[in-house]
Amino acid sequence: MRLEAIKSAIVADFRKYDGVSKKEDAKSANVAKKSDKASLSSEARTAGGVSADIRALSARVAAEPEIRQDKIDSVRAKLQSGYYNSGEFAENLASRLIRDFGFQ
């Protein structure tokens, strides 16, 4: 007797959930019948000019040499002079870290 009561309760729950899923399927079928529309904001319409600027900047960057010999020479000279082991360098580095991470 007790098992029959549990079984009927479970069957009733399944029917309830089955009805919900059928209703959701019907709603999604109605939504699928509607057509989608899209529109562009004025900012998006003017983005064509921005992309032209990006292309121009990309061309300028591509024209620059990959290796900047002047920077390499500067770092080599500082390494040879011991600058990176000096207190001056440590102070500059600490100041920049504090400033860049917003502790100042």
C-alpha positions as CSV (number, residue, x, y, z in Angstrom):
1,M,0.0,0.0,0.0
2,R,2.7,2.5,1.0
3,L,4.7,1.7,-2.2
4,E,1.6,2.5,-4.3
5,A,1.2,5.9,-2.7
6,I,4.9,6.7,-3.3
7,K,4.6,5.5,-6.9
8,S,1.5,7.6,-7.6
9,A,3.2,10.7,-6.1
10,I,6.2,10.1,-8.4
11,V,4.1,9.6,-11.4
12,A,2.2,12.8,-10.6
13,D,5.5,14.7,-10.3
14,F,6.6,13.4,-13.7
15,R,3.4,14.5,-15.3
16,K,3.7,17.9,-13.8
17,Y,7.3,18.3,-15.1
18,D,6.3,16.9,-18.5
19,G,3.6,19.5,-18.8
20,V,6.0,22.3,-18.0
21,S,8.5,21.1,-20.7
22,K,5.7,20.9,-23.3
23,K,4.6,24.5,-22.4
24,E,8.2,25.7,-22.7
25,D,8.6,24.0,-26.1
26,A,5.4,25.7,-27.3
27,K,6.8,29.1,-26.1
28,S,10.1,28.6,-27.9
29,A,8.3,27.6,-31.1
30,N,6.4,30.9,-31.0
31,V,9.6,32.8,-30.4
32,A,11.2,31.1,-33.4
33,K,8.5,32.5,-35.6
34,K,9.4,36.1,-34.9
35,S,12.0,37.7,-37.0
36,D,15.2,39.3,-35.7
37,K,16.2,42.9,-36.3
38,A,19.5,44.7,-35.9
39,S,20.4,48.4,-36.0
40,L,23.6,50.2,-35.7
41,S,24.2,53.2,-33.3
42,S,25.7,56.4,-34.7
43,E,29.0,55.4,-33.0
44,A,29.1,52.1,-34.8
45,R,28.4,53.9,-38.1
46,T,31.3,56.2,-37.6
47,A,33.6,53.3,-36.6
48,G,34.7,53.0,-40.2
49,G,36.8,56.1,-39.7
50,V,38.4,54.7,-36.6
51,S,39.3,51.5,-38.4
52,A,41.0,53.5,-41.0
53,D,43.1,55.2,-38.3
54,I,44.0,51.8,-36.9
55,R,45.1,50.6,-40.3
56,A,47.3,53.7,-40.7
57,L,48.9,53.2,-37.3
58,S,49.5,49.5,-38.0
59,A,51.3,50.5,-41.2
60,R,53.5,52.9,-39.3
61,V,54.3,50.2,-36.7
62,A,55.1,47.7,-39.5
63,A,57.5,50.2,-41.0
64,E,59.6,50.5,-37.8
65,P,62.5,48.2,-37.4
66,E,61.9,45.1,-35.2
67,I,65.2,45.7,-33.4
68,R,66.0,49.1,-32.0
69,Q,69.7,49.1,-31.9
70,D,69.9,52.4,-30.0
71,K,68.0,50.8,-27.1
72,I,70.2,47.8,-27.2
73,D,73.4,49.9,-27.1
74,S,72.0,51.9,-24.2
75,V,71.3,48.8,-22.1
76,R,74.7,47.3,-22.9
77,A,76.5,50.5,-21.8
78,K,74.5,50.5,-18.5
79,L,75.3,46.8,-17.9
80,Q,79.0,47.4,-18.5
81,S,79.1,50.4,-16.2
82,G,77.3,48.6,-13.4
83,Y,74.3,51.0,-13.4
84,Y,71.8,48.1,-12.7
85,N,73.8,47.2,-9.5
86,S,73.8,50.8,-8.2
87,G,71.7,52.4,-5.5
88,E,70.5,55.0,-8.0
89,F,68.9,52.3,-10.1
90,A,67.3,50.6,-7.0
91,E,65.8,54.0,-6.0
92,N,64.4,54.7,-9.4
93,L,63.0,51.2,-9.7
94,A,61.3,51.4,-6.3
95,S,59.9,54.9,-7.0
96,R,58.4,53.7,-10.3
97,L,56.9,50.6,-8.8
98,I,55.3,52.6,-5.9
99,R,53.9,55.1,-8.4
100,D,52.7,52.6,-11.0
101,F,51.0,50.4,-8.5
102,G,49.2,53.4,-6.9
103,F,50.8,53.3,-3.5
104,Q,51.8,57.0,-3.7
